[in-house]
Amino acid sequence: RPGHSVTLTPSVGFAVNDKVTLSSGLQWRLQQPDQVNGQNQGLRRTSTSLELGLGYAWSKRDTVSLSARPQVSGDGESTVVLNWIHRFGK
């Protein structure tokens, strides 16, 4: 049976101007051990990540955002995500 987990991700974002938005925050995660035949497998783990983001309104229909989540403590990986949003319509 997979262990239960709790994730908290407080963050704040603010508009620099009409085209640029910056965001920052933390992600904290608690992971309980998995169970096999009623026995715990492993230990309870916690990890903390820093979240940094930048959004840019390329045009009225296109927005590009880049976010990074480097691992600060605990086991895990760092993540970088690039998103492009296009709005269809008139």
C-alpha positions in Angstrom: 0.0 0.0 0.0 1.5 3.3 -1.0 2.3 5.7 1.9 0.2 8.8 2.3 1.7 12.2 1.5 1.0 15.9 2.2 2.2 18.7 0.1 2.1 22.4 0.9 3.0 25.0 -1.7 2.6 28.6 -0.6 3.6 31.1 -3.3 3.2 34.7 -4.3 3.2 36.3 -7.7 3.2 39.9 -8.8 3.0 41.8 -12.0 6.2 43.8 -12.8 4.4 45.5 -15.7 1.7 44.7 -18.3 3.9 42.0 -19.9 6.0 40.5 -17.1 4.9 38.5 -14.0 7.3 37.1 -11.4 6.5 34.4 -8.9 8.3 32.8 -6.0 7.4 30.2 -3.3 8.3 27.0 -1.5 7.0 23.4 -1.8 7.2 21.2 1.3 6.3 17.5 1.1 5.9 14.8 3.8 5.8 11.2 2.5 4.8 8.3 4.8 6.5 4.9 4.2 4.9 2.4 1.9 3.5 -0.8 3.5 3.8 -4.4 2.3 1.9 -7.0 4.3 1.3 -4.5 7.1 5.0 -3.8 7.5 6.5 -0.3 6.8 9.0 -0.3 4.0 11.4 2.6 4.4 11.1 5.7 6.5 9.0 8.9 6.7 10.6 11.5 4.4 10.3 15.2 3.9 11.6 17.5 1.2 11.6 21.2 0.4 11.9 22.9 -3.0 12.2 26.5 -3.9 9.9 27.7 -6.7 10.8 30.5 -9.1 8.8 31.6 -12.1 8.7 34.2 -14.9 5.8 34.8 -17.2 5.9 37.0 -20.3 2.9 38.1 -22.4 4.4 37.8 -25.9 1.3 39.1 -27.6 -2.5 39.4 -26.8 -2.9 35.7 -27.6 0.5 34.2 -26.6 2.0 33.9 -23.2 5.3 32.1 -22.3 6.2 31.1 -18.8 9.3 29.5 -17.4 9.5 28.0 -13.9 12.2 26.2 -11.9 11.9 24.1 -8.8 15.4 23.3 -7.4 15.5 20.8 -4.5 16.6 22.6 -1.3 16.5 19.6 1.1 15.6 15.9 1.1 15.6 13.4 -1.7 14.2 14.4 -5.1 14.9 16.1 -8.3 15.0 19.6 -9.7 12.5 20.6 -12.3 12.4 23.2 -15.1 9.2 23.8 -17.0 8.6 26.0 -20.1 4.9 26.6 -21.1 3.5 28.3 -24.1 -0.2 29.3 -24.0 -2.0 30.4 -27.2 -5.5 31.7 -27.1 -7.7 30.8 -30.1 -10.6 32.9 -31.2 -11.3 36.3 -32.6 
